[in-house]
Amino acid sequence: MEPILDLIKESSEKGVVKKLPVDILVKLFNEGAVLIGKKYSGKNDIPDEKIVELTFQACWDTIKS
C-alpha cells in the first residue's frame, strides 16, 4: 500500500492526478485491486497478467488529470 500512496502523493504534487484529496484518490485507485481480490479469492484460478495490467490502467485512468 505504501508504494501506491507515495506514487499518488507525488503525482498529486505534480498535478498529474485529479485535484482531489489524496485519501480519496487512493480509495478510487485501490477499488480495482479490491475487485480482483474479491473475484479471485478462494478460487484456484488466478487472473492472467493482461487482466491485472488492464485493471491497473483503468484504476490509473480514473484518477489521472
Backbone as XML, in Angstrom:
<?xml version="1.0"?>
<chain id="A" units="angstrom">
  <residue number="1" name="MET">
    <atom name="N" x="0.823" y="-1.195" z="0.000"/>
    <atom name="CA" x="0.000" y="0.000" z="0.000"/>
    <atom name="C" x="0.866" y="1.258" z="0.000"/>
  </residue>
  <residue number="2" name="GLU">
    <atom name="N" x="1.960" y="1.216" z="0.699"/>
    <atom name="CA" x="2.829" y="2.395" z="0.809"/>
    <atom name="C" x="3.352" y="2.873" z="-0.549"/>
  </residue>
  <residue number="3" name="PRO">
    <atom name="N" x="3.795" y="1.970" z="-1.451"/>
    <atom name="CA" x="4.267" y="2.458" z="-2.757"/>
    <atom name="C" x="3.162" y="3.170" z="-3.548"/>
  </residue>
  <residue number="4" name="ILE">
    <atom name="N" x="1.942" y="2.661" z="-3.466"/>
    <atom name="CA" x="0.825" y="3.297" z="-4.168"/>
    <atom name="C" x="0.545" y="4.673" z="-3.570"/>
  </residue>
  <residue number="5" name="LEU">
    <atom name="N" x="0.543" y="4.752" z="-2.252"/>
    <atom name="CA" x="0.315" y="6.034" z="-1.574"/>
    <atom name="C" x="1.381" y="7.048" z="-1.981"/>
  </residue>
  <residue number="6" name="ASP">
    <atom name="N" x="2.636" y="6.611" z="-1.984"/>
    <atom name="CA" x="3.734" y="7.504" z="-2.383"/>
    <atom name="C" x="3.577" y="7.961" z="-3.831"/>
  </residue>
  <residue number="7" name="LEU">
    <atom name="N" x="3.219" y="7.032" z="-4.714"/>
    <atom name="CA" x="3.018" y="7.360" z="-6.127"/>
    <atom name="C" x="1.910" y="8.393" z="-6.287"/>
  </residue>
  <residue number="8" name="ILE">
    <atom name="N" x="0.813" y="8.191" z="-5.583"/>
    <atom name="CA" x="-0.320" y="9.105" z="-5.717"/>
    <atom name="C" x="-0.001" y="10.462" z="-5.098"/>
  </residue>
  <residue number="9" name="LYS">
    <atom name="N" x="0.689" y="10.479" z="-3.965"/>
    <atom name="CA" x="1.090" y="11.755" z="-3.355"/>
    <atom name="C" x="1.984" y="12.547" z="-4.308"/>
  </residue>
  <residue number="10" name="GLU">
    <atom name="N" x="2.981" y="11.871" z="-4.863"/>
    <atom name="CA" x="3.903" y="12.534" z="-5.791"/>
    <atom name="C" x="3.163" y="13.023" z="-7.032"/>
  </residue>
  <residue number="11" name="SER">
    <atom name="N" x="2.273" y="12.193" z="-7.547"/>
    <atom name="CA" x="1.501" y="12.570" z="-8.731"/>
    <atom name="C" x="0.594" y="13.758" z="-8.443"/>
  </residue>
  <residue number="12" name="SER">
    <atom name="N" x="0.053" y="13.799" z="-7.241"/>
    <atom name="CA" x="-0.801" y="14.923" z="-6.839"/>
    <atom name="C" x="0.005" y="16.219" z="-6.778"/>
  </residue>
  <residue number="13" name="GLU">
    <atom name="N" x="1.196" y="16.143" z="-6.205"/>
    <atom name="CA" x="2.063" y="17.324" z="-6.107"/>
    <atom name="C" x="2.458" y="17.851" z="-7.482"/>
  </residue>
  <residue number="14" name="LYS">
    <atom name="N" x="2.586" y="16.946" z="-8.454"/>
    <atom name="CA" x="2.987" y="17.331" z="-9.808"/>
    <atom name="C" x="1.794" y="17.688" z="-10.690"/>
  </residue>
  <residue number="15" name="GLY">
    <atom name="N" x="0.575" y="17.531" z="-10.170"/>
    <atom name="CA" x="-0.613" y="17.852" z="-10.944"/>
    <atom name="C" x="-0.983" y="16.813" z="-11.979"/>
  </residue>
  <residue number="16" name="VAL">
    <atom name="N" x="-0.487" y="15.597" z="-11.811"/>
    <atom name="CA" x="-0.736" y="14.525" z="-12.771"/>
    <atom name="C" x="-2.106" y="13.889" z="-12.552"/>
  </residue>
  <residue number="17" name="VAL">
    <atom name="N" x="-2.598" y="13.959" z="-11.320"/>
    <atom name="CA" x="-3.892" y="13.355" z="-10.993"/>
    <atom name="C" x="-4.912" y="14.451" z="-10.698"/>
  </residue>
  <residue number="18" name="LYS">
    <atom name="N" x="-6.163" y="14.042" z="-10.624"/>
    <atom name="CA" x="-7.239" y="14.991" z="-10.358"/>
    <atom name="C" x="-7.006" y="15.729" z="-9.043"/>
  </residue>
  <residue number="19" name="LYS">
    <atom name="N" x="-7.554" y="16.910" z="-8.939"/>
    <atom name="CA" x="-7.385" y="17.737" z="-7.740"/>
    <atom name="C" x="-8.404" y="17.317" z="-6.687"/>
  </residue>
  <residue number="20" name="LEU">
    <atom name="N" x="-8.145" y="16.177" z="-6.085"/>
    <atom name="CA" x="-8.954" y="15.630" z="-5.003"/>
    <atom name="C" x="-8.028" y="15.332" z="-3.842"/>
  </residue>
  <residue number="21" name="PRO">
    <atom name="N" x="-8.571" y="15.216" z="-2.635"/>
    <atom name="CA" x="-7.718" y="14.811" z="-1.514"/>
    <atom name="C" x="-7.051" y="13.464" z="-1.801"/>
  </residue>
  <residue number="22" name="VAL">
    <atom name="N" x="-5.813" y="13.322" z="-1.363"/>
    <atom name="CA" x="-5.037" y="12.107" z="-1.635"/>
    <atom name="C" x="-5.757" y="10.862" z="-1.133"/>
  </residue>
  <residue number="23" name="ASP">
    <atom name="N" x="-6.401" y="10.934" z="0.031"/>
    <atom name="CA" x="-7.080" y="9.743" z="0.550"/>
    <atom name="C" x="-8.207" y="9.289" z="-0.369"/>
  </residue>
  <residue number="24" name="ILE">
    <atom name="N" x="-8.890" y="10.214" z="-1.012"/>
    <atom name="CA" x="-9.942" y="9.840" z="-1.962"/>
    <atom name="C" x="-9.327" y="9.239" z="-3.217"/>
  </residue>
  <residue number="25" name="LEU">
    <atom name="N" x="-8.242" y="9.826" z="-3.706"/>
    <atom name="CA" x="-7.559" y="9.273" z="-4.879"/>
    <atom name="C" x="-7.091" y="7.847" z="-4.620"/>
  </residue>
  <residue number="26" name="VAL">
    <atom name="N" x="-6.540" y="7.605" z="-3.437"/>
    <atom name="CA" x="-6.067" y="6.263" z="-3.082"/>
    <atom name="C" x="-7.235" y="5.285" z="-3.082"/>
  </residue>
  <residue number="27" name="LYS">
    <atom name="N" x="-8.349" y="5.677" z="-2.490"/>
    <atom name="CA" x="-9.513" y="4.787" z="-2.450"/>
    <atom name="C" x="-10.025" y="4.484" z="-3.852"/>
  </residue>
  <residue number="28" name="LEU">
    <atom name="N" x="-10.110" y="5.495" z="-4.694"/>
    <atom name="CA" x="-10.552" y="5.273" z="-6.072"/>
    <atom name="C" x="-9.612" y="4.319" z="-6.805"/>
  </residue>
  <residue number="29" name="PHE">
    <atom name="N" x="-8.326" y="4.540" z="-6.633"/>
    <atom name="CA" x="-7.327" y="3.705" z="-7.305"/>
    <atom name="C" x="-7.385" y="2.262" z="-6.812"/>
  </residue>
  <residue number="30" name="ASN">
    <atom name="N" x="-7.534" y="2.094" z="-5.507"/>
    <atom name="CA" x="-7.478" y="0.755" z="-4.914"/>
    <atom name="C" x="-8.705" y="-0.101" z="-5.188"/>
  </residue>
  <residue number="31" name="GLU">
    <atom name="N" x="-9.796" y="0.496" z="-5.616"/>
    <atom name="CA" x="-11.003" y="-0.289" z="-5.852"/>
    <atom name="C" x="-10.777" y="-1.410" z="-6.869"/>
  </residue>
  <residue number="32" name="GLY">
    <atom name="N" x="-9.949" y="-1.177" z="-7.858"/>
    <atom name="CA" x="-9.654" y="-2.222" z="-8.845"/>
    <atom name="C" x="-8.947" y="-3.409" z="-8.230"/>
  </residue>
  <residue number="33" name="ALA">
    <atom name="N" x="-8.006" y="-3.137" z="-7.345"/>
    <atom name="CA" x="-7.291" y="-4.222" z="-6.663"/>
    <atom name="C" x="-8.240" y="-5.008" z="-5.779"/>
  </residue>
  <residue number="34" name="VAL">
    <atom name="N" x="-9.123" y="-4.306" z="-5.098"/>
    <atom name="CA" x="-10.107" y="-4.974" z="-4.240"/>
    <atom name="C" x="-11.032" y="-5.836" z="-5.092"/>
  </residue>
  <residue number="35" name="LEU">
    <atom name="N" x="-11.445" y="-5.311" z="-6.225"/>
    <atom name="CA" x="-12.319" y="-6.053" z="-7.129"/>
    <atom name="C" x="-11.672" y="-7.365" z="-7.566"/>
  </residue>
  <residue number="36" name="ILE">
    <atom name="N" x="-10.426" y="-7.306" z="-7.996"/>
    <atom name="CA" x="-9.723" y="-8.520" z="-8.415"/>
    <atom name="C" x="-9.557" y="-9.466" z="-7.236"/>
  </residue>
  <residue number="37" name="GLY">
    <atom name="N" x="-9.200" y="-8.927" z="-6.079"/>
    <atom name="CA" x="-9.035" y="-9.764" z="-4.894"/>
    <atom name="C" x="-10.303" y="-10.512" z="-4.541"/>
  </residue>
  <residue number="38" name="LYS">
    <atom name="N" x="-11.430" y="-9.829" z="-4.570"/>
    <atom name="CA" x="-12.714" y="-10.469" z="-4.251"/>
    <atom name="C" x="-13.097" y="-11.493" z="-5.311"/>
  </residue>
  <residue number="39" name="LYS">
    <atom name="N" x="-12.872" y="-11.142" z="-6.558"/>
    <atom name="CA" x="-13.259" y="-12.041" z="-7.653"/>
    <atom name="C" x="-12.491" y="-13.355" z="-7.602"/>
  </residue>
  <residue number="40" name="TYR">
    <atom name="N" x="-11.221" y="-13.297" z="-7.248"/>
    <atom name="CA" x="-10.380" y="-14.482" z="-7.321"/>
    <atom name="C" x="-10.053" y="-15.100" z="-5.967"/>
  </residue>
  <residue number="41" name="SER">
    <atom name="N" x="-10.498" y="-14.510" z="-4.873"/>
    <atom name="CA" x="-10.188" y="-15.090" z="-3.562"/>
    <atom name="C" x="-10.921" y="-16.415" z="-3.393"/>
  </residue>
  <residue number="42" name="GLY">
    <atom name="N" x="-10.198" y="-17.371" z="-2.892"/>
    <atom name="CA" x="-10.786" y="-18.685" z="-2.655"/>
    <atom name="C" x="-10.961" y="-19.527" z="-3.901"/>
  </residue>
  <residue number="43" name="LYS">
    <atom name="N" x="-10.479" y="-19.067" z="-5.010"/>
    <atom name="CA" x="-10.588" y="-19.831" z="-6.254"/>
    <atom name="C" x="-9.212" y="-20.348" z="-6.635"/>
  </residue>
  <residue number="44" name="ASN">
    <atom name="N" x="-9.212" y="-21.405" z="-7.393"/>
    <atom name="CA" x="-7.946" y="-21.974" z="-7.847"/>
    <atom name="C" x="-7.362" y="-21.193" z="-9.020"/>
  </residue>
  <residue number="45" name="ASP">
    <atom name="N" x="-8.220" y="-20.517" z="-9.756"/>
    <atom name="CA" x="-7.708" y="-19.748" z="-10.894"/>
    <atom name="C" x="-7.279" y="-18.361" z="-10.430"/>
  </residue>
  <residue number="46" name="ILE">
    <atom name="N" x="-6.286" y="-17.841" z="-11.086"/>
    <atom name="CA" x="-5.801" y="-16.501" z="-10.779"/>
    <atom name="C" x="-5.898" y="-15.674" z="-12.058"/>
  </residue>
  <residue number="47" name="PRO">
    <atom name="N" x="-6.010" y="-14.354" z="-11.923"/>
    <atom name="CA" x="-6.129" y="-13.542" z="-13.133"/>
    <atom name="C" x="-4.831" y="-13.569" z="-13.932"/>
  </residue>
  <residue number="48" name="ASP">
    <atom name="N" x="-4.974" y="-13.567" z="-15.249"/>
    <atom name="CA" x="-3.751" y="-13.521" z="-16.042"/>
    <atom name="C" x="-3.175" y="-12.106" z="-16.000"/>
  </residue>
  <residue number="49" name="GLU">
    <atom name="N" x="-1.950" y="-12.008" z="-16.414"/>
    <atom name="CA" x="-1.219" y="-10.744" z="-16.320"/>
    <atom name="C" x="-1.911" y="-9.628" z="-17.095"/>
  </residue>
  <residue number="50" name="LYS">
    <atom name="N" x="-2.521" y="-9.954" z="-18.217"/>
    <atom name="CA" x="-3.195" y="-8.941" z="-19.039"/>
    <atom name="C" x="-4.366" y="-8.323" z="-18.278"/>
  </residue>
  <residue number="51" name="ILE">
    <atom name="N" x="-5.139" y="-9.145" z="-17.566"/>
    <atom name="CA" x="-6.260" y="-8.634" z="-16.768"/>
    <atom name="C" x="-5.747" y="-7.707" z="-15.674"/>
  </residue>
  <residue number="52" name="VAL">
    <atom name="N" x="-4.662" y="-8.104" z="-15.024"/>
    <atom name="CA" x="-4.080" y="-7.271" z="-13.967"/>
    <atom name="C" x="-3.615" y="-5.936" z="-14.547"/>
  </residue>
  <residue number="53" name="GLU">
    <atom name="N" x="-2.940" y="-5.970" z="-15.686"/>
    <atom name="CA" x="-2.463" y="-4.739" z="-16.328"/>
    <atom name="C" x="-3.620" y="-3.826" z="-16.734"/>
  </residue>
  <residue number="54" name="LEU">
    <atom name="N" x="-4.653" y="-4.410" z="-17.331"/>
    <atom name="CA" x="-5.803" y="-3.615" z="-17.758"/>
    <atom name="C" x="-6.535" y="-3.005" z="-16.566"/>
  </residue>
  <residue number="55" name="THR">
    <atom name="N" x="-6.619" y="-3.761" z="-15.485"/>
    <atom name="CA" x="-7.265" y="-3.244" z="-14.278"/>
    <atom name="C" x="-6.458" y="-2.093" z="-13.701"/>
  </residue>
  <residue number="56" name="PHE">
    <atom name="N" x="-5.131" y="-2.265" z="-13.632"/>
    <atom name="CA" x="-4.265" y="-1.184" z="-13.151"/>
    <atom name="C" x="-4.451" y="0.062" z="-14.008"/>
  </residue>
  <residue number="57" name="GLN">
    <atom name="N" x="-4.461" y="-0.111" z="-15.319"/>
    <atom name="CA" x="-4.611" y="1.030" z="-16.227"/>
    <atom name="C" x="-5.959" y="1.712" z="-16.026"/>
  </residue>
  <residue number="58" name="ALA">
    <atom name="N" x="-7.018" y="0.933" z="-15.845"/>
    <atom name="CA" x="-8.341" y="1.514" z="-15.617"/>
    <atom name="C" x="-8.374" y="2.307" z="-14.314"/>
  </residue>
  <residue number="59" name="CYS">
    <atom name="N" x="-7.718" y="1.780" z="-13.281"/>
    <atom name="CA" x="-7.653" y="2.490" z="-11.998"/>
    <atom name="C" x="-6.892" y="3.803" z="-12.159"/>
  </residue>
  <residue number="60" name="TRP">
    <atom name="N" x="-5.783" y="3.754" z="-12.870"/>
    <atom name="CA" x="-4.987" y="4.964" z="-13.090"/>
    <atom name="C" x="-5.786" y="5.981" z="-13.908"/>
  </residue>
  <residue number="61" name="ASP">
    <atom name="N" x="-6.471" y="5.510" z="-14.945"/>
    <atom name="CA" x="-7.271" y="6.406" z="-15.781"/>
    <atom name="C" x="-8.361" y="7.102" z="-14.970"/>
  </residue>
  <residue number="62" name="THR">
    <atom name="N" x="-8.847" y="6.438" z="-13.938"/>
    <atom name="CA" x="-9.883" y="7.011" z="-13.082"/>
    <atom name="C" x="-9.392" y="8.248" z="-12.346"/>
  </residue>
  <residue number="63" name="ILE">
    <atom name="N" x="-8.124" y="8.252" z="-11.935"/>
    <atom name="CA" x="-7.635" y="9.355" z="-11.100"/>
    <atom name="C" x="-6.750" y="10.359" z="-11.833"/>
  </residue>
  <residue number="64" name="LYS">
    <atom name="N" x="-6.274" y="10.021" z="-13.026"/>
    <atom name="CA" x="-5.360" y="10.953" z="-13.697"/>
    <atom name="C" x="-6.111" y="12.176" z="-14.206"/>
  </residue>
  <residue number="65" name="SER">
    <atom name="N" x="-5.370" y="13.276" z="-14.335"/>
    <atom name="CA" x="-5.966" y="14.543" z="-14.802"/>
    <atom name="C" x="-6.342" y="14.456" z="-16.253"/>
  </residue>
</chain>
